[in-house]
Amino acid sequence: MNLLRLHALTSSFNLPKTAVSIGNFDGVHLGHQAMIRQLKEVASEKSLKTLVIVFEPQPLEFFKGIEAPPRISSLREKVEYLKELGIDYVAIAKFDYHFRSQSAEDFAALLKNKLNVQSLVLGDDFHFGRDRQGNSHFLKEYGFDVKNLETIIFDNERVSSTRIRKVLQEGNLQLASQLLGRPYSIIGRV
């Protein structure tokens, strides 16, 4: 797997044609794993490389600072989980004032011109660009092939990082592990 930093890509950077998914991927839970499976299917059908774009810091960390919800997984853990799932490239988007102020058009151009995106697999609630002006419909109009993953449900509730954080705060490690698709663990320096 190759790790890319979006803010460091030069105009001469040349990436093979890609199928892309974009998001926080905090915890790389069952919903994320379903998205990765669909991404890999699309890539295989079209002979594309897989690329996942993640944000660092995560947008809520940028906007809320110390009031942001705790992470389920660190950037390093997230990258390792994506590597285990067979992703070819992980691109880290530095979420800062410049990145958050990009228009939907600018972000779509970055996808097309720098990352050679052909197809996208996105969550059903995906928005991007300044004031969240872009969405899947916008990207289709821009010329991308876009597939939306429907919400993944477990025990009649949406699988999400927010839900996992909640069950972890309640001390329900069993349910957290079921939602993650693996035992919950935390890594840190002591």
Secondary structure, DSSP 8 states (H G I E B T S, - for coil): -EEEEGGG--TT-----EEEEES--TT--HHHHHHHHHHHHHHHHHT-EEEEEEEES-HHHHHHGGGS---SS-HHHHHHHHHHTT-SEEEEEE-SHHHHT--HHHHHHHHHHTS-EEEEEEETT-EESGGG-EEHHHHHHHT-EEEEE---EETTEE--HHHHHHHHHTT-HHHHHHHHTS--------
